[in-house]
Amino acid sequence: MVDGISAGLSGVQTAAQGVALSANNVANLNSAGYRAGSLVQAELPQGGVRAQAVSRSQVPLNPGGANVDLATEAVELKTQGAGYQANLKVLEAQNRMVGSALDMKA
């Protein structure tokens, strides 16, 4: 059985890691030799997801700079933000279900 709270929390944590990595990429936009990273996610057997690894882009570096693509980072931030919000909804629903169960028990 999938534990909704654990699955939701893992999704929120992974989305937050993705946002942090994307922010780091943008912050290093002008850092010479910096290679943009992207988060690799893995499904957990009991449900949910976790950050498995950070892969570094092999795209050639800009002369004297990094290989950060702002359009890619904007899409990544939007995607991770949507994932974060969706997992918060999972936590809210699980909280309501537990609350209802406790109310019936009382």
C-alpha contacts under 8 A as a table, 3 or more apart, distances in Angstrom:
res1	aa1	res2	aa2	distance
1	M	46	Q	7.26
2	V	7	A	7.29
2	V	46	Q	5.75
2	V	47	G	5.47
3	D	6	S	5.46
3	D	7	A	6.16
3	D	46	Q	7.66
3	D	47	G	7.25
4	G	7	A	5.11
4	G	8	G	5.93
4	G	90	V	6.90
4	G	91	L	6.98
4	G	94	Q	6.10
5	I	8	G	5.15
5	I	9	L	6.02
5	I	90	V	7.56
5	I	91	L	5.74
5	I	94	Q	6.43
6	S	9	L	5.12
6	S	10	S	6.04
6	S	47	G	7.88
6	S	48	G	7.05
7	A	10	S	5.23
7	A	11	G	6.27
7	A	47	G	5.53
7	A	48	G	3.96
7	A	49	V	7.05
8	G	11	G	5.14
8	G	12	V	6.23
8	G	48	G	6.78
8	G	87	N	4.84
8	G	88	L	6.68
8	G	90	V	5.62
8	G	91	L	5.55
9	L	12	V	5.06
9	L	13	Q	6.09
9	L	87	N	7.17
9	L	91	L	7.39
10	S	13	Q	5.14
10	S	14	T	6.07
10	S	48	G	5.73
10	S	49	V	5.68
10	S	50	R	6.16
11	G	14	T	5.16
11	G	15	A	6.05
11	G	48	G	6.19
11	G	49	V	5.76
11	G	50	R	7.18
11	G	83	G	7.18
11	G	84	Y	6.78
11	G	87	N	5.73
12	V	15	A	5.18
12	V	16	A	6.13
12	V	83	G	7.37
12	V	84	Y	5.01
12	V	85	Q	7.94
12	V	87	N	5.74
12	V	88	L	6.92
13	Q	16	A	5.10
13	Q	17	Q	6.27
13	Q	50	R	7.83
14	T	17	Q	5.04
14	T	18	G	6.25
14	T	41	Q	7.76
14	T	49	V	7.07
14	T	50	R	5.69
14	T	51	A	5.62
15	A	18	G	4.98
15	A	19	V	6.27
15	A	80	Q	5.03
15	A	81	G	6.95
15	A	83	G	6.15
15	A	84	Y	5.38
16	A	19	V	5.10
16	A	20	A	6.18
16	A	80	Q	7.39
16	A	84	Y	7.12
17	Q	20	A	5.05
17	Q	21	L	6.13
17	Q	39	L	7.91
17	Q	51	A	7.55
18	G	21	L	5.13
18	G	22	S	6.16
18	G	38	S	7.59
18	G	39	L	5.96
18	G	76	E	7.84
18	G	77	L	7.70
18	G	80	Q	6.24
19	V	22	S	5.13
19	V	23	A	6.08
19	V	76	E	7.70
19	V	77	L	5.80
19	V	80	Q	6.21
19	V	81	G	7.48
20	A	23	A	5.06
20	A	24	N	6.15
21	L	24	N	5.01
21	L	25	N	6.27
21	L	37	G	6.90
21	L	38	S	7.06
21	L	39	L	7.40
22	S	25	N	4.99
22	S	26	V	6.34
22	S	37	G	7.60
22	S	38	S	7.47
22	S	73	E	5.90
22	S	76	E	7.00
22	S	77	L	6.70
23	A	26	V	5.13
23	A	27	A	6.08
24	N	27	A	4.99
24	N	28	N	6.24
25	N	28	N	5.24
25	N	29	L	6.30
25	N	36	A	5.48
25	N	37	G	6.79
25	N	68	V	6.34
25	N	73	E	7.69
26	V	29	L	5.08
26	V	68	V	6.90
26	V	70	L	7.07
26	V	73	E	7.26
27	A	30	N	7.82
28	N	31	S	5.00
28	N	34	Y	6.70
28	N	66	A	7.29
28	N	68	V	7.85
29	L	34	Y	7.69
29	L	65	G	7.17
29	L	66	A	5.78
29	L	67	N	7.48
29	L	68	V	5.65
30	N	65	G	5.18
30	N	66	A	6.00
31	S	34	Y	5.64
31	S	64	G	7.98
31	S	65	G	5.40
31	S	66	A	5.82
32	A	64	G	5.22
32	A	65	G	3.98
32	A	66	A	5.57
33	G	61	L	6.73
33	G	64	G	7.18
33	G	65	G	5.81
33	G	66	A	5.35
34	Y	61	L	7.78
34	Y	65	G	6.98
34	Y	66	A	4.62
34	Y	67	N	6.82
35	R	56	R	5.87
35	R	57	S	5.80
35	R	58	Q	7.48
35	R	61	L	7.33
35	R	66	A	5.89
35	R	67	N	5.66
35	R	68	V	6.99
36	A	56	R	5.70
36	A	57	S	5.46
36	A	66	A	7.42
36	A	67	N	6.09
36	A	68	V	5.29
37	G	54	V	5.99
37	G	55	S	5.41
37	G	56	R	4.38
37	G	57	S	5.98
38	S	54	V	5.48
38	S	55	S	5.37
38	S	56	R	6.52
38	S	57	S	7.54
39	L	51	A	6.59
39	L	52	Q	7.56
39	L	53	A	6.09
39	L	54	V	4.73
39	L	55	S	6.51
40	V	51	A	5.99
40	V	52	Q	5.53
40	V	53	A	5.11
40	V	54	V	5.85
40	V	55	S	6.95
41	Q	49	V	6.57
41	Q	50	R	5.64
41	Q	51	A	4.62
41	Q	52	Q	5.21
41	Q	53	A	7.13
42	A	49	V	5.59
42	A	50	R	5.47
42	A	51	A	6.33
42	A	52	Q	5.68
43	E	47	G	6.96
43	E	48	G	6.08
43	E	49	V	4.49
43	E	50	R	6.58
44	L	47	G	5.16
44	L	48	G	5.39
44	L	49	V	5.24
44	L	50	R	6.87
45	P	48	G	7.82
51	A	54	V	7.98
57	S	67	N	7.68
59	V	67	N	6.42
60	P	67	N	6.43
61	L	64	G	7.85
61	L	65	G	6.43
61	L	66	A	5.17
61	L	67	N	4.62
62	N	65	G	5.09
62	N	66	A	5.58
62	N	67	N	5.80
63	P	66	A	7.85
68	V	73	E	7.82
69	D	72	T	5.37
69	D	73	E	6.34
70	L	73	E	4.96
70	L	74	A	6.07
71	A	74	A	5.11
71	A	75	V	6.37
72	T	75	V	5.24
72	T	76	E	6.12
73	E	76	E	4.90
73	E	77	L	6.07
74	A	77	L	5.19
74	A	78	K	6.30
75	V	78	K	5.13
75	V	79	T	6.10
76	E	79	T	5.07
76	E	80	Q	6.03
77	L	80	Q	5.21
77	L	81	G	5.89
78	K	81	G	5.04
78	K	82	A	6.16
79	T	82	A	5.19
79	T	83	G	6.24
80	Q	83	G	4.95
80	Q	84	Y	6.06
81	G	84	Y	5.02
81	G	85	Q	6.27
82	A	85	Q	5.14
82	A	86	A	6.10
83	G	86	A	5.09
83	G	87	N	6.17
84	Y	87	N	5.31
84	Y	88	L	6.27
85	Q	88	L	5.02
85	Q	89	K	6.37
86	A	89	K	5.11
86	A	90	V	6.50
87	N	90	V	4.89
87	N	91	L	6.36
88	L	91	L	5.03
88	L	92	E	6.17
89	K	92	E	4.95
89	K	93	A	6.10
90	V	93	A	5.20
90	V	94	Q	6.15
91	L	94	Q	5.07
91	L	95	N	6.05
92	E	95	N	5.04
92	E	96	R	6.27
93	A	96	R	5.11
93	A	97	M	6.23
94	Q	97	M	5.06
94	Q	98	V	6.18
95	N	98	V	5.23
95	N	99	G	6.07
96	R	99	G	4.98
96	R	100	S	6.09
97	M	100	S	5.10
97	M	101	A	6.18
98	V	101	A	5.06
98	V	102	L	6.17
99	G	102	L	5.12
99	G	103	D	6.14
100	S	103	D	4.99
100	S	104	M	6.24
101	A	104	M	5.19
101	A	105	K	6.22
102	L	105	K	4.99
102	L	106	A	6.21
103	D	106	A	5.24
